[in-house]
């Protein structure tokens, strides 16, 4: 059903319910079924439908929905009062034509006031419903627009990871080609496995930690071929975290960062430790690597590409519900930690 049809359905049903309810109250109080009163009730329903539609037309043509509340409020109150007065005199006219007009009663000041304020209150209620609906509709449109923008930004960030990752991976293989061709072939096999995983992950907004670890293990296998005994790996994942959802390529990027900017710069290499744990509604991911994070190093020599990408993605997906930090946990050991809301 279209919005236009829904609007008219709500108009007719809403005002008909109100008009017939008034007629029902009259019937209960008088104890008689008067055809003339029923005609007045139908006429008033018609007037409410037509007049409120006229108000809607004015609102749309003059763009009142875009006005600030301080400018909108007097316009709405004034128009509702005008319609309330018009409604009162229309009812007098229909009563006169129906032979039910009692001049001595209808033109008492108290009857005039309540005869105008009653319809005015109904128009105010109609306006409240109308603007509330449009507020939430506009809010939903803004949310949808923001979601599209966020998705585009996330897609751009994900696309930045591939060239960054491919460049680093090819450099690793290049170092093996001349001296150790057999190992370079093994490295290419690991690289193809990573490509397969990353291509699958690129289509998803979030992936299970278990899937992400397949990419991480393939990457670590690739780097182990290059570093040999200079690279030691320890993985400590809590069982109930494996099904948790995380952004794709995030953990791999941080592991790559720890190896490239930490362990690779150490003469004797070192160890990288990947751990996860669950604390209440939070998922904690930690990567520890041998090395040292110097002041301002995060922003130098391309070191910040993967880290800044990670921060931006976390902000887009989780806003303030996620946190990221990288620091020297102790002498010779760098900690990279991400805390996410636990989702399955």
N, C-alpha and C positions, 0 to 999 in steps of 0.2 A: 504494500500500500504506500502511495506517495505521500510526501509531507503535506501537499495541498489537500488531499483527501482526508488525511488525519486531522488537519486544522478544521475543516468544515464539519467533520464528525464530532469533534470536541465542542465546537461552537453550538451546534444544534442540540446535542445531548445535554451539554452543560446548562444552557439557558432554558431548555425545555424542562429539565428536572427542577430548576428553580421556579419557573412559572407554574408548573403543575403542582409543586409543593405548596405554593401560595394558595392555589385554588383548592387543594385538599384541606388546608387549614380553614379556609372559609366554609367549606362544606361541613367540616366537623363542628365548627362553631354555630352555624346557622341550622344545620340539620336538614337542609333542602338542596336539591340539585337545580341550580339556576343556569339556564342556557346562556343568558346574557353575561353572567359572570365568567362562564367558560369562554365566551367570545372575547371578553376583555383580557383574560389570561393568555389566549392565543395571540391576540394583538400585541400584548406586552412582550411575549416571547419573540415575535417577529421584530419588534422595535429594538430589543436588546441585541439580537443577532446582527441586525443591519447597522445599528449605531456603533457597536464594538468593532465591527468590520471596518467601518469608516475611520474609527480611531486607529486601527492597525494600518490602514492605507496611509494615513497622515504620518504615522510613526516611521513607516518604511520610506516614504518619499522624501521626508525631511531628515532622515538619518538620525532620529532621536536615540537609537540604540547605541550610537557612538558618543553621545554626550556624557560629560562627567555628571555625577550624581547631583551636585549642587545646582547645575543648570537644568537637569532633567526633571528633578522633583517638582518645581513650581509649574512646569509645563504639563506634567501628568495630572497634578492636583487640579489645576485650572481647567483642563479639558474634561476631567472626570466630573467636576462640578457643573460645567456647561451641559454635559450629557445628562446629568442628574436632573437639571432644570428642564431640559427638553423632554426627558422621559416623563416628568410630572405633568407637564402641560399636554403631552400626547395622551396620557392616561385620562386627564380631564376631558379631552375631546372625545375619546372613545366612550367614556362614561356618559357624556352628554348625548351622543348619537344613540347610545343604547337605552337611554331613558333612566339611567341610574344615578345621574348627577344630583347630589343634594347640596345646593349652594350654601346653605346655612352651616353645613358640616365641613365641606371640603375647603372653604375659604377661611376657616379659623387659622390663626397664626401658627398654633402648634401643629395642626395637620399639614400646613404648607411646609413647615420646617422638616418634619419627619417624612413628608412625601418627597422632598428633594434629597434629604440626607440618606434615605434608604437606598434608592437607586445609585447615588453617588458612591456609597460604600461598596455596592456590588461592582461598579466600574473600577473602583480602586483594587478590589480583589482580582478582577480580570486582568488589570494592568500588572499586578504583582506576579500572577501566574505567567503572563506573557513575557515579561522581562526576565523572570527567573529562568524560564525555558531557554530564552536566547542567551542568557549569561552562561548556562551550562553547555549549550551548543557551541558557543564561541570558545569556551574553555576547552572543550573536546577537540575542536578544530586546531586550537593552538597546540594542544598536546600531540595531536597527530602530525602537525607541521614540525614540531620539535623532534618528534620521533624520527621523521624522515631525515631531518638535518643531522641528527645524532648518528643514524645508520650510515649516512653518506660519509660522515667524519670517521666513523669506525672502519668503514670499508677502505677509506684512504689510508688510515693508520695500518690496517692489515696489509694493504698493498705495499706499504713502505717496508714491512718486515721481510718480504721475499727477496728484493734486491740486496738488502743488507745481509740477510742470511746466506744467500747464494754467493755473494762476494767473499764472505769469510770462509765458507765451505770450500770454494774453489781454491782459495789461497792455501788451505790446509792440504788439499790434494796436490797442488803444484809443488809443495815442499817435498813430496814423496816421489814424484814421477821420475826424476833423474836418478836418485840414489836407490830407491827401493820400489821398482815397478810392480812387484807382486802385491806389496802393501797398498800401492796406489789403486790397483784393481779392486782390492777389498774395500778401499775407501769409497770408490765409485759405487760399489754395491750398497754400502751403507747410505750413501748420498741419495741413490734412487729410492731406497726405502723411506728416507726422510721426505723426499718430494711427494711420494704417494700419500704419506700421512698429512703433509701440510696442504696438499690440494684438497683432500677430504675435509680438513679442519677449516679451510678458508670459507667454505660454504655455510659454516655455522657461527652463530653469535657466541655460543658457549659450548664447551665440550666437557666430557667427564674427565676427571683427573687421570683415570686409568688410560684413556686414549692419549692424553697429553704426554704421559710417561712413555708411551711407545715412541713418540717423536724424540723425547729426551734421551731415551736409551739408544736410539739409532744415532743420535748426534754424539753421545758419549762413546759409542763404538767407533765412530769415525775419528774422534779425537784421540782415543786410546791407541789407534794404529799409528798416529803421528807422534804422540808423546811417549808411547811405550810405558816403561816403569816410572817415568816422571809424573804420570797422572794416576792418582788413586781415587777411587769412587766409593762412597758409602751412601746407601739409600735406606732411609728409615721412614716408612709411610704407615700411618695407622690404618687399619683395615677399613674402618667405617668412613674414611675420607676418600676412598678410591672412587666412589660414585658421585662425589661432589662436582658441581659444575664450575668451571673457571674459563676465562677468555682463552681462545686457542693461541698457541705459540708464545704465551706469556712466560710460562715456566722455562721453556727452552731458551727464550731470549735471555733470561736472567742467568741460567746456567752457562750459556755462551759468554755472557758478559764476565762472569767470574773466572772462566778459563782464560779468555783472551786478555783481560786487563789485570788478572791476578797471577794465576799459576804459570802462564806462559812467560812471565817476566822473571820468574825465579829460576836460578841456575839449576837447582835440584828438583824443580817442580813442586808438587804438593798434592793435597787432597781436596776434593770437593764433596761436601756433605749435603744431601737433599733430604729434608724431613718435613712431615706434615703432622698436624695434630688438630683435634677437635676440642673446642672449649665452648660449651653451651651452643649458642646459635652462630658461632664464629668458626671459620676455617682459617688455620694459620699455616702459611707456607714459608719455609725458611731454607735459604741456600747459604752455606758457609764455604768459603774458599780461602786457602792460604794466600797471603799477600797483605798489602796495606793500601788503604784508601787515603791518598794525600788530599790536603785542602784544595778545593776547587777542581780536583781531578775529574769529577763527574762531568764537567762541562768542556773538557779539553779533548783534543785529538779524536773526536767522534765518539768518545766514551759515553756521551749522554744520549746517543741516538736511540738505542734500545730502551734505556731507562726512562727517557722522556716520553717515548712512545707508550711504555707501560703505564706511566702516570696518567697520560691523557686518556687512555682506554679505560682505566679504572674510574676516572672521573666521569666519563661519558656513560658508562654502564651502571655504576653504583653511586655516583655523586659522593655524598659524605658518609656513606655506609662502608667504605673500604679505606684502608690506610696502607701506605708504602713508606719504607725507610731503608737506608743503606748506611752502615757505620762500621767503624772498627770496634768489634766486640771485645777483643783483647789483642795483645801484641801478636802481630803476624796472622790474624784471623779476621776476615771481613764477613759481616752478616748482612744479608739482604732478606728483608721480611715483608710479606704481604699478608694482610688480614682482610678476609672477605666474609660477607654474610653467607652462611651455609645454605646452599640450594642443591636440590637433587633433580 
